[in-house]
Amino acid sequence: MNYNNNRMVIFISTDNKYAIPAYITLYSMLKNYKGNRHVKVYLLTSDDLGKDRESLLFHLCQLFEFVDINIINMGDSYDNVTIHTEFITTATMYRLMIPRILIENGEQDIKKCIYLDADTVVEGNIEDLFDVDVEGYCIAGVREKTITCSCDNGLREQLGVPSLKDYINAGVLMLNLEEIRSNGMDSRMEEAGLKNDYRYNDQDVINSVCYGRIKLLPIKYNVMTSHLSKKDHDTIEEYGHENLAEAMKNPIVVHYTGSRKPWSYWSEIKADLWWNYYVMQDIEIKRKYLDPFIREVKLPIALYIKELVRDLTIRLGIYEPVRALKQAICDGRK
Protein backbone atom coordinates (compact mmCIF):
# COMPACT_ATOMS: atom_id res chain seq x y z
CA MET A 1 0.00 0.00 0.00
CA ASN A 2 1.29 3.44 -0.93
CA TYR A 3 0.59 5.32 2.29
CA ASN A 4 0.88 8.76 0.70
CA ASN A 5 -1.68 8.09 -2.01
CA ASN A 6 -3.94 5.55 -0.37
CA ARG A 7 -5.22 7.19 2.77
CA MET A 8 -8.30 8.87 4.12
CA VAL A 9 -8.12 11.95 6.35
CA ILE A 10 -10.81 12.58 8.99
CA PHE A 11 -11.20 15.65 11.19
CA ILE A 12 -13.11 15.93 14.47
CA SER A 13 -13.28 18.99 16.75
CA THR A 14 -13.56 18.38 20.46
CA ASP A 15 -12.76 19.60 23.96
CA ASN A 16 -12.79 17.99 27.37
CA LYS A 17 -16.60 18.06 27.49
CA TYR A 18 -16.96 16.16 24.21
CA ALA A 19 -13.86 13.93 24.40
CA ILE A 20 -15.77 10.79 25.44
CA PRO A 21 -18.42 11.24 22.71
CA ALA A 22 -15.56 11.85 20.23
CA TYR A 23 -14.06 8.52 21.28
CA ILE A 24 -17.38 6.77 20.60
CA THR A 25 -17.64 8.52 17.23
CA LEU A 26 -14.19 7.34 16.22
CA TYR A 27 -14.68 3.84 17.61
CA SER A 28 -17.91 3.42 15.63
CA MET A 29 -16.26 4.73 12.47
CA LEU A 30 -13.24 2.43 12.76
CA LYS A 31 -15.32 -0.58 13.84
CA ASN A 32 -17.46 -0.30 10.69
CA TYR A 33 -14.67 0.63 8.29
CA LYS A 34 -14.40 -1.79 5.37
CA GLY A 35 -11.94 0.02 3.11
CA ASN A 36 -8.28 -0.54 2.28
CA ARG A 37 -7.06 3.01 2.82
CA HIS A 38 -4.99 3.97 5.83
CA VAL A 39 -7.01 6.30 8.07
CA LYS A 40 -5.44 9.45 9.50
CA VAL A 41 -7.44 11.29 12.14
CA TYR A 42 -6.87 14.86 13.21
CA LEU A 43 -8.47 15.78 16.52
CA LEU A 44 -8.69 19.54 16.89
CA THR A 45 -8.87 20.24 20.62
CA SER A 46 -9.04 23.09 23.09
CA ASP A 47 -6.59 23.73 25.91
CA ASP A 48 -8.73 21.94 28.47
CA LEU A 49 -8.36 18.42 27.03
CA GLY A 50 -6.98 16.34 29.89
CA LYS A 51 -4.14 13.84 29.59
CA ASP A 52 -6.46 11.00 30.57
CA ARG A 53 -8.75 11.90 27.69
CA GLU A 54 -5.78 11.97 25.32
CA SER A 55 -4.74 8.50 26.50
CA LEU A 56 -8.22 7.17 25.78
CA LEU A 57 -8.24 8.63 22.27
CA PHE A 58 -4.79 7.25 21.48
CA HIS A 59 -6.00 3.85 22.73
CA LEU A 60 -7.88 3.55 19.44
CA CYS A 61 -4.54 3.10 17.64
CA GLN A 62 -4.02 -0.08 19.65
CA LEU A 63 -7.45 -1.39 18.76
CA PHE A 64 -7.24 -0.58 15.04
CA GLU A 65 -3.84 -0.88 13.37
CA PHE A 66 -4.90 0.97 10.20
CA VAL A 67 -5.38 4.33 11.97
CA ASP A 68 -3.09 7.14 13.10
CA ILE A 69 -4.40 9.81 15.48
CA ASN A 70 -2.97 13.30 15.70
CA ILE A 71 -4.12 15.66 18.45
CA ILE A 72 -3.69 19.35 17.66
CA ASN A 73 -4.12 21.91 20.42
CA MET A 74 -5.92 24.88 18.90
CA GLY A 75 -5.00 27.17 21.81
CA ASP A 76 -7.17 30.26 22.01
CA SER A 77 -8.44 30.08 18.42
CA TYR A 78 -11.90 31.67 18.21
CA ASP A 79 -12.09 32.11 22.00
CA ASN A 80 -13.42 35.65 21.45
CA VAL A 81 -16.31 34.43 19.30
CA THR A 82 -19.71 34.25 20.97
CA ILE A 83 -21.33 30.83 20.53
CA HIS A 84 -25.07 31.36 20.19
CA THR A 85 -26.26 27.81 20.97
CA GLU A 86 -26.12 26.67 24.60
CA PHE A 87 -24.97 23.06 24.11
CA ILE A 88 -22.28 23.95 21.53
CA THR A 89 -18.73 24.94 22.50
CA THR A 90 -16.00 27.02 20.86
CA ALA A 91 -14.50 23.84 19.40
CA THR A 92 -17.21 23.96 16.73
CA MET A 93 -15.29 26.79 15.04
CA TYR A 94 -12.10 24.78 14.51
CA ARG A 95 -13.38 23.13 11.32
CA LEU A 96 -12.99 26.48 9.54
CA MET A 97 -9.22 26.14 9.89
CA ILE A 98 -8.87 22.66 8.36
CA PRO A 99 -7.25 23.77 5.04
CA ARG A 100 -4.54 25.74 6.86
CA ILE A 101 -3.96 23.05 9.49
CA LEU A 102 -3.16 20.49 6.80
CA ILE A 103 -0.62 22.80 5.16
CA GLU A 104 1.01 23.60 8.52
CA ASN A 105 1.38 19.86 9.13
CA GLY A 106 2.99 19.17 5.74
CA GLU A 107 -0.20 17.71 4.27
CA GLN A 108 -0.64 20.08 1.33
CA ASP A 109 -0.96 17.04 -0.96
CA ILE A 110 -4.29 16.06 0.66
CA LYS A 111 -7.01 16.86 -1.87
CA LYS A 112 -10.09 16.10 0.21
CA CYS A 113 -11.07 15.14 3.73
CA ILE A 114 -14.08 14.38 5.91
CA TYR A 115 -15.24 16.35 8.93
CA LEU A 116 -17.43 14.74 11.64
CA ASP A 117 -19.03 16.26 14.71
CA ALA A 118 -18.36 14.51 18.02
CA ASP A 119 -22.08 13.85 18.56
CA THR A 120 -22.29 11.31 15.74
CA VAL A 121 -21.97 7.56 15.34
CA VAL A 122 -20.88 6.00 12.08
CA GLU A 123 -23.07 3.02 11.29
CA GLY A 124 -21.83 2.35 7.75
CA ASN A 125 -18.56 2.34 5.88
CA ILE A 126 -17.22 5.91 6.03
CA GLU A 127 -15.31 5.25 2.80
CA ASP A 128 -18.66 5.49 0.98
CA LEU A 129 -18.73 9.17 1.90
CA PHE A 130 -15.06 9.68 1.07
CA ASP A 131 -15.63 8.30 -2.43
CA VAL A 132 -18.40 10.78 -3.25
CA ASP A 133 -17.46 12.80 -6.34
CA VAL A 134 -17.03 16.45 -5.32
CA GLU A 135 -15.34 17.73 -8.47
CA GLY A 136 -16.40 21.30 -9.13
CA TYR A 137 -17.72 21.77 -5.58
CA CYS A 138 -16.01 23.16 -2.48
CA ILE A 139 -17.96 21.20 0.05
CA ALA A 140 -20.65 18.52 0.33
CA GLY A 141 -23.25 17.98 3.03
CA VAL A 142 -26.89 17.19 3.83
CA ARG A 143 -29.58 19.86 3.79
CA GLU A 144 -30.54 21.33 7.16
CA LYS A 145 -34.33 21.05 7.08
CA THR A 146 -34.87 23.55 9.89
CA ILE A 147 -33.35 26.23 7.66
CA THR A 148 -34.30 25.14 4.13
CA CYS A 149 -37.99 24.83 5.06
CA SER A 150 -38.08 28.26 6.68
CA CYS A 151 -38.73 31.65 5.10
CA ASP A 152 -36.14 33.41 7.23
CA ASN A 153 -35.32 36.44 5.13
CA GLY A 154 -33.32 37.88 8.01
CA LEU A 155 -30.93 34.92 7.96
CA ARG A 156 -30.74 34.96 4.17
CA GLU A 157 -29.79 38.63 4.18
CA GLN A 158 -27.31 38.13 6.99
CA LEU A 159 -25.54 35.39 5.04
CA GLY A 160 -25.66 37.45 1.85
CA VAL A 161 -27.16 34.63 -0.23
CA PRO A 162 -30.18 34.71 -2.57
CA SER A 163 -31.69 31.49 -1.20
CA LEU A 164 -31.50 29.07 1.74
CA LYS A 165 -32.68 26.04 -0.23
CA ASP A 166 -29.19 24.51 -0.35
CA TYR A 167 -28.26 25.36 3.25
CA ILE A 168 -26.47 22.33 4.77
CA ASN A 169 -25.84 21.02 8.25
CA ALA A 170 -22.12 21.30 9.09
CA GLY A 171 -21.91 18.21 11.31
CA VAL A 172 -20.88 15.88 8.48
CA LEU A 173 -18.89 17.39 5.64
CA MET A 174 -16.77 16.37 2.69
CA LEU A 175 -14.24 19.10 1.91
CA ASN A 176 -12.73 19.48 -1.54
CA LEU A 177 -9.52 21.15 -0.41
CA GLU A 178 -8.20 21.83 -3.91
CA GLU A 179 -11.36 23.72 -4.84
CA ILE A 180 -11.49 25.59 -1.53
CA ARG A 181 -7.90 26.81 -1.83
CA SER A 182 -8.03 27.67 -5.53
CA ASN A 183 -11.02 29.94 -4.88
CA GLY A 184 -9.51 31.58 -1.81
CA MET A 185 -12.30 30.26 0.37
CA ASP A 186 -9.92 28.96 3.04
CA SER A 187 -8.92 32.44 4.21
CA ARG A 188 -12.45 33.78 3.71
CA MET A 189 -13.91 31.11 6.01
CA GLU A 190 -11.36 31.78 8.74
CA GLU A 191 -11.92 35.52 8.60
CA ALA A 192 -15.71 35.24 8.53
CA GLY A 193 -15.58 32.95 11.56
CA LEU A 194 -14.16 35.77 13.67
CA LYS A 195 -17.35 37.78 13.29
CA ASN A 196 -19.85 37.59 16.12
CA ASP A 197 -22.96 38.24 14.07
CA TYR A 198 -23.55 34.74 12.68
CA ARG A 199 -26.52 33.07 14.36
CA TYR A 200 -25.29 29.53 13.71
CA ASN A 201 -21.60 30.37 13.83
CA ASP A 202 -19.39 28.07 11.70
CA GLN A 203 -22.38 26.54 9.92
CA ASP A 204 -23.51 29.95 8.71
CA VAL A 205 -19.95 30.77 7.64
CA ILE A 206 -19.67 27.64 5.51
CA ASN A 207 -23.05 28.18 3.86
CA SER A 208 -22.32 31.83 3.19
CA VAL A 209 -18.76 31.56 1.88
CA CYS A 210 -19.33 28.38 -0.14
CA TYR A 211 -22.73 29.33 -1.54
CA GLY A 212 -23.18 28.04 -5.09
CA ARG A 213 -20.36 25.53 -4.66
CA ILE A 214 -22.11 23.16 -2.25
CA LYS A 215 -23.00 19.61 -3.27
CA LEU A 216 -26.08 18.14 -1.62
CA LEU A 217 -25.78 14.60 -0.24
CA PRO A 218 -28.49 12.01 0.50
CA ILE A 219 -29.72 12.13 4.10
CA LYS A 220 -28.15 8.74 4.91
CA TYR A 221 -24.79 10.53 5.25
CA ASN A 222 -26.11 12.73 8.07
CA VAL A 223 -29.27 11.34 9.68
CA MET A 224 -30.19 14.18 12.05
CA THR A 225 -32.19 12.80 14.96
CA SER A 226 -33.95 16.09 15.70
CA HIS A 227 -35.61 15.83 12.28
CA LEU A 228 -36.77 12.26 12.84
CA SER A 229 -38.68 12.65 16.11
CA LYS A 230 -41.73 13.12 13.93
CA LYS A 231 -41.96 12.42 10.21
CA ASP A 232 -43.95 15.54 9.35
CA HIS A 233 -44.84 16.69 5.87
CA ASP A 234 -41.84 19.04 5.67
CA THR A 235 -39.37 16.28 6.58
CA ILE A 236 -40.77 13.86 4.00
CA GLU A 237 -40.94 16.55 1.34
CA GLU A 238 -37.41 17.77 2.09
CA TYR A 239 -35.64 14.41 1.92
CA GLY A 240 -38.09 12.19 0.04
CA HIS A 241 -39.94 9.17 1.43
CA GLU A 242 -37.58 6.61 -0.13
CA ASN A 243 -34.45 8.45 0.97
CA LEU A 244 -35.80 8.72 4.52
CA ALA A 245 -36.70 5.03 4.62
CA GLU A 246 -33.23 4.08 3.36
CA ALA A 247 -31.56 6.42 5.82
CA MET A 248 -33.49 4.96 8.75
CA LYS A 249 -32.73 1.42 7.67
CA ASN A 250 -29.12 1.79 6.52
CA PRO A 251 -27.66 5.08 7.79
CA ILE A 252 -24.01 5.88 7.17
CA VAL A 253 -23.80 8.55 9.90
CA VAL A 254 -26.32 9.23 12.66
CA HIS A 255 -26.09 12.76 14.07
CA TYR A 256 -27.56 13.59 17.48
CA THR A 257 -28.51 17.17 16.70
CA GLY A 258 -30.11 19.38 19.31
CA SER A 259 -29.57 19.37 23.05
CA ARG A 260 -30.87 15.83 23.68
CA LYS A 261 -27.65 13.83 23.50
CA PRO A 262 -27.86 10.03 23.86
CA TRP A 263 -25.41 9.85 26.76
CA SER A 264 -27.94 11.84 28.85
CA TYR A 265 -31.25 11.10 27.12
CA TRP A 266 -31.31 7.31 26.88
CA SER A 267 -34.73 7.23 25.24
CA GLU A 268 -33.81 9.69 22.49
CA ILE A 269 -34.37 8.37 18.97
CA LYS A 270 -31.43 6.23 17.81
CA ALA A 271 -29.78 6.52 21.26
CA ASP A 272 -29.49 2.73 21.34
CA LEU A 273 -26.88 2.94 18.59
CA TRP A 274 -24.60 5.10 20.75
CA TRP A 275 -25.03 2.77 23.71
CA ASN A 276 -24.21 -0.25 21.56
CA TYR A 277 -20.67 1.13 21.18
CA TYR A 278 -20.48 1.81 24.90
CA VAL A 279 -21.31 -1.86 25.56
CA MET A 280 -18.53 -2.97 23.20
CA GLN A 281 -15.80 -1.34 25.31
CA ASP A 282 -13.51 -3.27 27.63
CA ILE A 283 -14.45 -3.27 31.32
CA GLU A 284 -11.33 -1.28 32.21
CA ILE A 285 -12.09 1.40 29.59
CA LYS A 286 -15.60 1.72 30.98
CA ARG A 287 -14.44 1.86 34.58
CA LYS A 288 -11.65 4.39 34.02
CA TYR A 289 -13.11 6.68 31.36
CA LEU A 290 -16.70 6.10 30.26
CA ASP A 291 -18.57 5.43 33.51
CA PRO A 292 -17.31 8.59 35.29
CA PHE A 293 -18.47 10.61 32.28
CA ILE A 294 -21.90 8.93 32.27
CA ARG A 295 -22.36 9.61 35.99
CA GLU A 296 -21.44 13.25 35.40
CA VAL A 297 -23.96 13.85 32.60
CA LYS A 298 -26.90 11.66 33.66
CA LEU A 299 -30.26 13.31 34.23
CA PRO A 300 -31.88 13.53 37.68
CA ILE A 301 -34.40 10.70 38.07
CA ALA A 302 -37.45 13.02 38.08
CA LEU A 303 -36.39 14.68 34.84
CA TYR A 304 -35.53 11.29 33.33
CA ILE A 305 -39.07 9.99 34.03
CA LYS A 306 -40.54 13.19 32.60
CA GLU A 307 -38.51 12.71 29.42
CA LEU A 308 -39.59 9.08 29.13
CA VAL A 309 -43.26 10.12 29.28
CA ARG A 310 -42.61 12.88 26.73
CA ASP A 311 -40.93 10.48 24.30
CA LEU A 312 -43.68 7.90 24.70
CA THR A 313 -46.44 10.41 23.90
CA ILE A 314 -44.51 11.64 20.87
CA ARG A 315 -44.13 8.11 19.51
CA LEU A 316 -47.81 7.39 20.14
CA GLY A 317 -48.70 10.55 18.24
CA ILE A 318 -50.53 12.12 21.17
CA TYR A 319 -47.93 14.62 22.39
CA GLU A 320 -49.41 17.69 20.70
CA PRO A 321 -53.06 16.92 21.68
CA VAL A 322 -52.01 16.28 25.30
CA ARG A 323 -49.98 19.49 25.39
CA ALA A 324 -52.91 21.44 23.91
CA LEU A 325 -55.30 19.94 26.48
CA LYS A 326 -52.92 20.80 29.31
CA GLN A 327 -52.64 24.38 28.04
CA ALA A 328 -56.43 24.67 27.78
CA ILE A 329 -56.82 23.47 31.38
CA CYS A 330 -54.23 26.00 32.56
CA ASP A 331 -55.95 28.79 30.62
CA GLY A 332 -59.28 27.83 32.15
CA ARG A 333 -57.89 28.25 35.65
CA LYS A 334 -56.76 31.82 35.02
C-alpha positions in Angstrom: 0.0 0.0 0.0 1.3 3.4 -0.9 0.6 5.3 2.3 0.9 8.8 0.7 -1.7 8.1 -2.0 -3.9 5.6 -0.4 -5.2 7.2 2.8 -8.3 8.9 4.1 -8.1 12.0 6.4 -10.8 12.6 9.0 -11.2 15.7 11.2 -13.1 15.9 14.5 -13.3 19.0 16.7 -13.6 18.4 20.5 -12.8 19.6 24.0 -12.8 18.0 27.4 -16.6 18.1 27.5 -17.0 16.2 24.2 -13.9 13.9 24.4 -15.8 10.8 25.4 -18.4 11.2 22.7 -15.6 11.9 20.2 -14.1 8.5 21.3 -17.4 6.8 20.6 -17.6 8.5 17.2 -14.2 7.3 16.2 -14.7 3.8 17.6 -17.9 3.4 15.6 -16.3 4.7 12.5 -13.2 2.4 12.8 -15.3 -0.6 13.8 -17.5 -0.3 10.7 -14.7 0.6 8.3 -14.4 -1.8 5.4 -11.9 0.0 3.1 -8.3 -0.5 2.3 -7.1 3.0 2.8 -5.0 4.0 5.8 -7.0 6.3 8.1 -5.4 9.4 9.5 -7.4 11.3 12.1 -6.9 14.9 13.2 -8.5 15.8 16.5 -8.7 19.5 16.9 -8.9 20.2 20.6 -9.0 23.1 23.1 -6.6 23.7 25.9 -8.7 21.9 28.5 -8.4 18.4 27.0 -7.0 16.3 29.9 -4.1 13.8 29.6 -6.5 11.0 30.6 -8.8 11.9 27.7 -5.8 12.0 25.3 -4.7 8.5 26.5 -8.2 7.2 25.8 -8.2 8.6 22.3 -4.8 7.2 21.5 -6.0 3.8 22.7 -7.9 3.6 19.4 -4.5 3.1 17.6 -4.0 -0.1 19.7 -7.5 -1.4 18.8 -7.2 -0.6 15.0 -3.8 -0.9 13.4 -4.9 1.0 10.2 -5.4 4.3 12.0 -3.1 7.1 13.1 -4.4 9.8 15.5 -3.0 13.3 15.7 -4.1 15.7 18.4 -3.7 19.3 17.7 -4.1 21.9 20.4 -5.9 24.9 18.9 -5.0 27.2 21.8 -7.2 30.3 22.0 -8.4 30.1 18.4 -11.9 31.7 18.2 -12.1 32.1 22.0 -13.4 35.6 21.5 -16.3 34.4 19.3 -19.7 34.2 21.0 -21.3 30.8 20.5 -25.1 31.4 20.2 -26.3 27.8 21.0 -26.1 26.7 24.6 -25.0 23.1 24.1 -22.3 23.9 21.5 -18.7 24.9 22.5 -16.0 27.0 20.9 -14.5 23.8 19.4 -17.2 24.0 16.7 -15.3 26.8 15.0 -12.1 24.8 14.5 -13.4 23.1 11.3 -13.0 26.5 9.5 -9.2 26.1 9.9 -8.9 22.7 8.4 -7.2 23.8 5.0 -4.5 25.7 6.9 -4.0 23.1 9.5 -3.2 20.5 6.8 -0.6 22.8 5.2 1.0 23.6 8.5 1.4 19.9 9.1 3.0 19.2 5.7 -0.2 17.7 4.3 -0.6 20.1 1.3 -1.0 17.0 -1.0 -4.3 16.1 0.7 -7.0 16.9 -1.9 -10.1 16.1 0.2 -11.1 15.1 3.7 -14.1 14.4 5.9 -15.2 16.3 8.9 -17.4 14.7 11.6 -19.0 16.3 14.7 -18.4 14.5 18.0 -22.1 13.8 18.6 -22.3 11.3 15.7 -22.0 7.6 15.3 -20.9 6.0 12.1 -23.1 3.0 11.3 -21.8 2.3 7.8 -18.6 2.3 5.9 -17.2 5.9 6.0 -15.3 5.3 2.8 -18.7 5.5 1.0 -18.7 9.2 1.9 -15.1 9.7 1.1 -15.6 8.3 -2.4 -18.4 10.8 -3.2 -17.5 12.8 -6.3 -17.0 16.5 -5.3 -15.3 17.7 -8.5 -16.4 21.3 -9.1 -17.7 21.8 -5.6 -16.0 23.2 -2.5 -18.0 21.2 0.1 -20.6 18.5 0.3 -23.3 18.0 3.0 -26.9 17.2 3.8 -29.6 19.9 3.8 -30.5 21.3 7.2 -34.3 21.0 7.1 -34.9 23.6 9.9 -33.4 26.2 7.7 -34.3 25.1 4.1 -38.0 24.8 5.1 -38.1 28.3 6.7 -38.7 31.6 5.1 -36.1 33.4 7.2 -35.3 36.4 5.1 -33.3 37.9 8.0 -30.9 34.9 8.0 -30.7 35.0 4.2 -29.8 38.6 4.2 -27.3 38.1 7.0 -25.5 35.4 5.0 -25.7 37.4 1.8 -27.2 34.6 -0.2 -30.2 34.7 -2.6 -31.7 31.5 -1.2 -31.5 29.1 1.7 -32.7 26.0 -0.2 -29.2 24.5 -0.4 -28.3 25.4 3.3 -26.5 22.3 4.8 -25.8 21.0 8.3 -22.1 21.3 9.1 -21.9 18.2 11.3 -20.9 15.9 8.5 -18.9 17.4 5.6 -16.8 16.4 2.7 -14.2 19.1 1.9 -12.7 19.5 -1.5 -9.5 21.1 -0.4 -8.2 21.8 -3.9 -11.4 23.7 -4.8 -11.5 25.6 -1.5 -7.9 26.8 -1.8 -8.0 27.7 -5.5 -11.0 29.9 -4.9 -9.5 31.6 -1.8 -12.3 30.3 0.4 -9.9 29.0 3.0 -8.9 32.4 4.2 -12.5 33.8 3.7 -13.9 31.1 6.0 -11.4 31.8 8.7 -11.9 35.5 8.6 -15.7 35.2 8.5 -15.6 32.9 11.6 -14.2 35.8 13.7 -17.3 37.8 13.3 -19.8 37.6 16.1 -23.0 38.2 14.1 -23.6 34.7 12.7 -26.5 33.1 14.4 -25.3 29.5 13.7 -21.6 30.4 13.8 -19.4 28.1 11.7 -22.4 26.5 9.9 -23.5 29.9 8.7 -20.0 30.8 7.6 -19.7 27.6 5.5 -23.1 28.2 3.9 -22.3 31.8 3.2 -18.8 31.6 1.9 -19.3 28.4 -0.1 -22.7 29.3 -1.5 -23.2 28.0 -5.1 -20.4 25.5 -4.7 -22.1 23.2 -2.2 -23.0 19.6 -3.3 -26.1 18.1 -1.6 -25.8 14.6 -0.2 -28.5 12.0 0.5 -29.7 12.1 4.1 -28.1 8.7 4.9 -24.8 10.5 5.3 -26.1 12.7 8.1 -29.3 11.3 9.7 -30.2 14.2 12.1 -32.2 12.8 15.0 -34.0 16.1 15.7 -35.6 15.8 12.3 -36.8 12.3 12.8 -38.7 12.6 16.1 -41.7 13.1 13.9 -42.0 12.4 10.2 -43.9 15.5 9.4 -44.8 16.7 5.9 -41.8 19.0 5.7 -39.4 16.3 6.6 -40.8 13.9 4.0 -40.9 16.6 1.3 -37.4 17.8 2.1 -35.6 14.4 1.9 -38.1 12.2 0.0 -39.9 9.2 1.4 -37.6 6.6 -0.1 -34.4 8.4 1.0 -35.8 8.7 4.5 -36.7 5.0 4.6 -33.2 4.1 3.4 -31.6 6.4 5.8 -33.5 5.0 8.8 -32.7 1.4 7.7 -29.1 1.8 6.5 -27.7 5.1 7.8 -24.0 5.9 7.2 -23.8 8.6 9.9 -26.3 9.2 12.7 -26.1 12.8 14.1 -27.6 13.6 17.5 -28.5 17.2 16.7 -30.1 19.4 19.3 -29.6 19.4 23.0 -30.9 15.8 23.7 -27.7 13.8 23.5 -27.9 10.0 23.9 -25.4 9.8 26.8 -27.9 11.8 28.8 -31.2 11.1 27.1 -31.3 7.3 26.9 -34.7 7.2 25.2 -33.8 9.7 22.5 -34.4 8.4 19.0 -31.4 6.2 17.8 -29.8 6.5 21.3 -29.5 2.7 21.3 -26.9 2.9 18.6 -24.6 5.1 20.8 -25.0 2.8 23.7 -24.2 -0.3 21.6 -20.7 1.1 21.2 -20.5 1.8 24.9 -21.3 -1.9 25.6 -18.5 -3.0 23.2 -15.8 -1.3 25.3 -13.5 -3.3 27.6 -14.4 -3.3 31.3 -11.3 -1.3 32.2 -12.1 1.4 29.6 -15.6 1.7 31.0 -14.4 1.9 34.6 -11.7 4.4 34.0 -13.1 6.7 31.4 -16.7 6.1 30.3 -18.6 5.4 33.5 -17.3 8.6 35.3 -18.5 10.6 32.3 -21.9 8.9 32.3 -22.4 9.6 36.0 -21.4 13.3 35.4 -24.0 13.9 32.6 -26.9 11.7 33.7 -30.3 13.3 34.2 -31.9 13.5 37.7 -34.4 10.7 38.1 -37.5 13.0 38.1 -36.4 14.7 34.8 -35.5 11.3 33.3 -39.1 10.0 34.0 -40.5 13.2 32.6 -38.5 12.7 29.4 -39.6 9.1 29.1 -43.3 10.1 29.3 -42.6 12.9 26.7 -40.9 10.5 24.3 -43.7 7.9 24.7 -46.4 10.4 23.9 -44.5 11.6 20.9 -44.1 8.1 19.5 -47.8 7.4 20.1 -48.7 10.6 18.2 -50.5 12.1 21.2 -47.9 14.6 22.4 -49.4 17.7 20.7 -53.1 16.9 21.7 -52.0 16.3 25.3 -50.0 19.5 25.4 -52.9 21.4 23.9 -55.3 19.9 26.5 -52.9 20.8 29.3 -52.6 24.4 28.0 -56.4 24.7 27.8 -56.8 23.5 31.4 -54.2 26.0 32.6 -55.9 28.8 30.6 -59.3 27.8 32.1 -57.9 28.2 35.7 -56.8 31.8 35.0 
